[in-house]
Amino acid sequence: MFHVTLWLEDGRKLDLEDVKILQLGMGTSGRAEPPQAFEQLPEDFCSLGQATSYYEALQAAGSTVATDYLRRMRDISASPAIDERFSPEPGYATSLFRFPAAHQAYVLGRELFSGTEPDLAEGQLSFSYQPHVNNDIVSFNFGAHDPLPTRLIAVIGYNGVGKTRLLANLAMVAAADDHELSTPEFEQYGAFDGDRPKLGAVIAVSYSAFDDFPVPGQGAFEASEAALEQARDRTGQTSARRYTYIGLRRIGVVNSTAATELKSLSDIVQDFHVARELASTKLREGQLRLILEPIFDEPSFAMVGEMPEVDSKRDSWDDAFTRLSAGHKIVLNIVVQLCARLERRTLVLIDEPEMHLHPPLVAALLKSIGAGLKLFDSFGIVATHSPVVVQEIPGRNVLVLRRHGRWLRVEAPEIETFGENVSLLTTEIFNLDNSDRDFQGVLRALAATHSLERIEALFGGRISSQGRAIIRSEKRGLEQLGDADA
């Protein structure tokens, strides 16, 4: 694996990230040894970028730069002749294409630089996942129903039903290579039912202090590989695997065992700066501006003052961060991280985005995430307890998890969720019935011992219309009971 940085004539730095180089005759366990310096790779070498962003960045740099670079690197996606010559090599499949993201990079490289037609419909992705034993198969169907926001699927259910575990295990399976999926120790994470989805990357987002998302490089993955990759990227991304964890845990590998601790706010700010610089070196400033618009337009952001331009100096952003709440910092970090890390056809798994956030900011965050998913033809699954989140997602994209003993069931909501009243969603989707509401018991007890006027006075004359109706109903019932007793 090699890391590539291009310096363009105008002085800009272009970070292409990872490329793999294959040498004729190297077999399945050998290592390519290209010259330390070269104008063009020798004829017994070829290369392949390991992420779709590799080819997107080259396209953004211009056709002259891209064509010349790919010719010198003997890129197999840009040259069918080179591709055909090296495809019989054992290392072609085991090295160049070890991780699923490399397949998507190859497909995009061919589309952009060899003129082949796209092999997948934009905006559409369907796959089925079988969690570990005693569970329903979960089908995820993202449809192209623009302008409806169908790139997001919501997973809801009671605490303890297994929403976070479903997302965490799905992340492991989606980021694994074919060999890892076939090993017995990997069975605990479940498996795809049928063909595995064609994904460019996997991103897990969780800002819970109690999340226990497993991360590639730990457990079923080799710690030695994780140590190598995480040393290169301290923000949590395992480069070859195209897996990124965005959250509160600081992830590292100590003595070949997984070790984690929680990040401080200064760590989150540093994550933001690293991601903003990465977005810049991928020539993504334009996309970042578009993705940031919904959250910068949100009223609570407006109250803290004008935000710096995307390409402003770090000092300007540091000054802005001093005015932001912890929730604002988290939202800004999520959005910028996604813009920097998204590849074409990324699967983003988001655990309870409403945590730490006021409802309007939750809605703005979802809008920003949706904009990013659309820009990069990607898809997201969000586990949530929030009717505000569900209100932003069509009912066909909402999965209700219910546990019957040890068996996990998946059901569809009985009503359309998109744009529905939050109170109705709370009742119908999240199953909050009258018996669960403590305020009703308090009001009924007051109605038994106080007059309506006295109860009104307790609330300063501002009792809700629903509260007043409950009191009157209770008093009528008590009167009828008294009449019956008489």
Sequence and secondary structure as in RCSB ss.txt:
>XXXX:A:sequence
MFHVTLWLEDGRKLDLEDVKILQLGMGTSGRAEPPQAFEQLPEDFCSLGQATSYYEALQAAGSTVATDYLRRMRD
ISASPAIDERFSPEPGYATSLFRFPAAHQAYVLGRELFSGTEPDLAEGQLSFSYQPHVNNDIVSFNFGAHDPLPT
RLIAVIGYNGVGKTRLLANLAMVAAADDHELSTPEFEQYGAFDGDRPKLGAVIAVSYSAFDDFPVPGQGAFEASE
AALEQARDRTGQTSARRYTYIGLRRIGVVNSTAATELKSLSDIVQDFHVARELASTKLREGQLRLILEPIFDEPS
FAMVGEMPEVDSKRDSWDDAFTRLSAGHKIVLNIVVQLCARLERRTLVLIDEPEMHLHPPLVAALLKSIGAGLKL
FDSFGIVATHSPVVVQEIPGRNVLVLRRHGRWLRVEAPEIETFGENVSLLTTEIFNLDNSDRDFQGVLRALAATH
SLERIEALFGGRISSQGRAIIRSEKRGLEQLGDADA
>XXXX:A:secstr
 EEEEEE TTS EEEEEEEEEEETT TTT      SS SS  TTEEEEESSHHHHHHHHHH HHHHHHHHHHTTB
TTT HHHHHHHTTSHHIIIIITSSHHHHHHHHHHHHHHT    SS TT EEEEEE SSSB  EEEEE   TTS T
TEEEEE  TTSSHHHHHHHHHHHHH  HHHHTSGGGGGG EESSS    SEEEEEE  TT     TTSTTS HHH
HHHHHHH TTS BTTTTEEEEESEEEEEETTEEEEEE  HHHHHHHHHHHHHHHHHTT HHHHHHHHHHHHTSHH
HHHT     TT  HHHHHHHHTTS HHHHHHHHHHHHHHHH  TTEEEEEE TTTT  HHHHHHHHHHHHHHHHH
TT EEEEE   HHHHTTS GGGEEEEEEETTEEEEE  SS  TT  HHHHHHHTS   GGG HHHHHHHHHHHHS
 HHHHHHHTTT   HHHHHHHHHHHHHHHHHHHHH 
